[in-house]
Amino acid sequence: MRFNITVIPGDGIGPEVIDQAKKVLQAIGEVYDHTFVYDEVLMGACAIDETGNPLPEKTLASCKKSDAILFGAIGDPKYDNDPSAKVRPEQGLLKLRKELGLYCNIRPVKAYDALIKNSPLKENIIKGTDIEIYRELTGGIYFGIKELSDDGKIAFDGCSYSVEEIERMGHLAFKSARNRRKKLTLVDKANVLETSRLWRKTITALAKEYPDVEVDTMFVDNAAMQLILNPKQFDVILTENLFGDILSDEASVIGGSIGLLASASVGDKAALFEPIHGSFPQAKGKDIANPLASILSAAMLLRHLDLETEATVIENAVQKSLELGITTQDIDSENDFTTSKVGDFITDYIHNQEDSNINFTNVHMGQSTII
């Protein structure tokens, strides 16, 4: 099959980790007879430097006609450290989400056995954790009416949601739960907020269309506590924008490394896939950045294209790389591999899935040959 992919390397380490994701997709194409055609475009600080616009029209046009978007990272110190800058890199991503109608953010959180020692939480608490957080992305208090009194002493932020906004999120979350462990947890604050009561009423009604999925509800303050006390109880978490922003960041520490956290932002027609780690400008050009989150984002992209087998192979390859210690310095500072060598290992695994061991001598020489 042939797929048109818009690639936005972005800023900082974005181009380096995206190169590894493309390398892995190339291997998938070779093994499973797919062709990925890339259109590489600008967004962020690099786009401002070249065009004066954080989201050039060429980039937006490419995204609108592609099958999926693979994105690296955004941000640069010369803009991040200048609060007076009127044109900023993040404006490009925010506009892109709006223009493409990317209303649902999906954040997988998984505790890999090989990384449990890196987590601040105890092994018996996090072992076996495998969660997907579905966060509404374009509504709620972030996009509501904002007011400040003339004397500057009273501020107001409005929060609103419609049944339509909630239902479209609900369908996506229920479908995911149906393909996982068939449990969905709605997180809200229905004891206080009218919008949360509408979420609860709407999702409860929608649940009748998915009788095979168990549904429970949880107040957000309790959910924040339960993510630390017993994260294994969750399968799919569905929640609104503000709560999802906070809970997904809290959950990111469970796995032990932010370098493994991928995400997707999807709408009715478009979908964007990216690691959550940011541009990390201090590591730019040093070949030390962890590419696994970007590679896992590519796996999410494949699953979006209904290439389930191919996505699973990438996830298995990442699992094997962690088991064998083929990791960058953020995970293992004493025995680390470069960004490109980690990508080489994942690529070789895809070509040689029946092999289970790695020739470490060849890896250190840059060969990364599985035996």
Secondary structure, 3 states (H helix, E strand, C coil): CEEEEEEEEECCCHHHHHHHHHHHHHHHHHHHCCEEEEEECCCCHHHHHHHCCCCCHHHHHHHHHCCEEEEEECCCHHHHCCCCCCCCHHHHHHHHHHHHCCCEEEEEEECCHHHHHHCCCCHHHHCCCEEEEEEECCCHHHHCCEEECCCCCCEEECCCCCHHHHHHHHHHHHHHHHCCCCEEEEEECCCCCHHHHHHHHHHHHHHHHCCCCEEEEEEHHHHHHHHHHCHHHCCEEEECHHHHHHHHHHHCCCCCCHHHCEEEEECCCCEEEEECCCCCHHHCCCCCCCCHHHHHHHHHHHHHCCCHHHHHHHHHHHHHHHHCCCCCCCCCCCCCCCHHHHHHHHHHHHHCCCCCCECHHHHHCCCCCEC
